[in-house]
Structures are given as structure tokens and as C-alpha cells.
Amino acid sequence: MMEHKVGKYKINQEEIVALFQQEPLKKIEKNLNQIPGLFGLEIDDDKYLTFWNAWFNQEEYKFMLPQSKSDLIFVCIMHGGHFSGAIFDPSLGKAIVHKTFSNYVSRKKQGGRQLQHDIQTGHKAKSAGSEIRRNQEVKFQEKLTELLTETWKKYFDGEGQQKVYCSFVYCPGNINRDMIEQLLWNEMDLKSLPIRNIPFQVPKPNFMNLISCYDKLCTVHITSKDRISELTNDDSTLLSNLEISDEESSEDDLEKTKEQLLNDEYLKNYPSPLSPQSATFSSPVHSPRSPLSPILQALGFNIEPSQPLPKKNQIPPKMTNAMTIGQPLLSNKRKKNKKQEEWKPPANDSLINQSLAIWGVILAVAAATLTIYIWKFADHDEQ
């Protein structure tokens, strides 16, 4: 029997697909470590394959996995008048097309969607703000309808070589869910297309959160049963904080934070010349030299750039010493001696003297020019 290594995998890898397709399926544990939607498939006597329940059809007791390179996945996040959706290619691991838009449909002070408020109360408010939100609601639905039924229709109908075989949505509330079902099942006549709920919470709809959601959804773990208690449900792409052996992961990956891993994955699939990792940001930007720099340098002035001043929120040296020693500063004493302990950057006397000298020369030239002009003007009046 083949031994499966502990670690992180993608759900469309061949060895993972083979585990899901084995017959008969072994025991499936639900809500591992009390994490909603996290299932575990027993693959060995002492190991679990963890995955999200969105991939498992409990009624038919089978998995909905991408079988070939022609299978696409539709993922969308929609709530509060914000929409972010994309069609992903699992074989490439990135989005083919994506779209994000928003409309003002929720009441800012009272909270809640205007359409939901009208349905609950049974009457429509006559305020100007409510009318704006109703008009924005109509525009929001028009944008969504045009996007799915026209712009992305070819991906759902399979006009090309690829076709969407499954959809994953995060649409809190009945209104959002009904809108998606109405468009896909009724208007587009895709009743055979499964619409699965994303089992974990997703932040505000935008493309970065959509990428994170898809990556988290497609990530599975093989872990030992005695370490199930270490599984955590966080908002990053890493499902668990399980440590992987040195043979299975490099030291660089262990040193990176979760946010850095997400940014690296995003920049890998969607490179940009303006990204922070671009070569254009490798060196600090210096201001151009003044045309008077050679003249001032010949006169003996120092034109080299001074050292940057510390930030305003930087901790003063005295407070840093107190904090490192372990002696906390009392609040009343800190308030009393606030002015005394306030750290000030050391003054650059040479730079001040040079500035005063330059301004003195400028004022002297201006005074001489003004004197000559007045003297000539007085001679002209006498004549």
C-alpha cells in the first residue's frame, strides 16, 4: 500500500484525485476540530485528507472534482451591493476572466439593504436616499445580468474547448443567492450546473480576496490523526498551522508570513511592472540636483543630501531603554514629563549656517539691485 506524505496539496493533483475516486470510500469525518465545513477522508489507519465540504455531494455521496483541462470553475463573492467574480482554470491555477463592481444599495446609518427593508416593511420610503438606492439596485442587477448572460455566456455554454462545470458562491442573504440561481438556472437554463456555498467567511468582495478564497478552497492537507487538534480556520490561504518536515518545505517558505505567501502567489500569476517586487523599486528615489549645485560647491557649500529624519511615531531613545529594561513608565509620570522626554532630532549646525549664508547673499544682491534702480530713477526725474 502506498504511503502518503503529510503536507499541503492542490485538489486537482493526480494523487489527490486518485484518493477521492477510490472505491469504496472510507470513513468521512465532518467538521474536524469543530471547524464548520471542514471534512476529513480517512486514507490510512493514522492519516486524514482534509477538504472543504463544497467539493462533496452528500446526497449522491460523490466528489465534484475537475476531471480534465477543459473544466472551469466559477467563483463569486457578493453582498452589500459589492460583487467580485471570476472564472478559474484549475489546470493553470489562475483566473481567465474576472470582474469587480459595486453599487450603493445599503443604508449607511440604519444598515441593511434597501430592497430587504422594503420587503420586510411592506411599503417604500419616499426619501431621496431610498430612491437613489432603489435605482442603484436596478443598475446592480443589470450589470450582473449582462456579465453572466452576455459577457461570460460562452464559458457557461461551452462554445469553446472549455466549459464551467461547477460554481462556488459566497452570497449571504436570500436576495443575493436568489439572484445567482435565477440567472444561472432560469435565464441561462443551466439547471444541471451545481451551485455550492463556500463554507468559510470571506471578507469584502474584491479581486485579492477572491484569489485568496479560491486558493483556500482548492487547498487540501494530509495530516496525521493525532494532530487534528492543531487545525485552525483562518482567513489566509493556509488552512492549518501544521509544521511540515524540512524535506518537504524549504527554510525560505517557513520564514515567510501568510500575507507574503499570498502576495507572492498573486504576483506569480498576475505580474505587474509596478509591483513592490519590481526592479524599479529596488533602490530609493533621490531628487534631481539643482542647476546651481556646481556654483554652490565651488563656493565651498556642502550639497550632499542630509540623513533622513526619523518618523514622528518613532519611539524616543529614553523610552526605548526603559522598555527594554522591563520597567514600565507610569502614565501620570509620562504625562508630567512629556515635554521633557520628547525626543528631538539633532540640529545640523553646518546646514543652518550654509542656508543663512545663501539667504544673506540673495538679500544683498536684491538690495544692491533695488538701490541702483532707485538711483537711476531719481536721476531721470531731475532731468
ABEGO torsion letter per residue (X at the ends): XBBBBBEBBBAABAAAAAAAABOBBBBBBBGBGGBBGBBBBBABAABBBBBBAAABBAAAGBBBBBABAABBBBBBBBBGGBBBBBBBBAAAGBBABBBBBBBBABBAAAEEBAAAAAAAAGBBBABAAAAAAAAAAAAAAAAAAAAAAAAAAAAAAGABABBBABBBBBBBEAAAAAAAAAAAAAAAGBAABBBBBBABBBBBBBAAAAAAAAAAAABBBBBBAAAAAABBBBABABABABBBBAAABBAAAAABBAAAAAAAAAAAABBBAABAABAAAABBBBBBBBAAAAAAAAAGBBABBBBBBBBAABBBAAAAAAAAAGBBBBAAAAAAAAAAABBBBBBBAAAAAAAAAAAAAAAAAAAAAAAAAAAAAAAAAAX
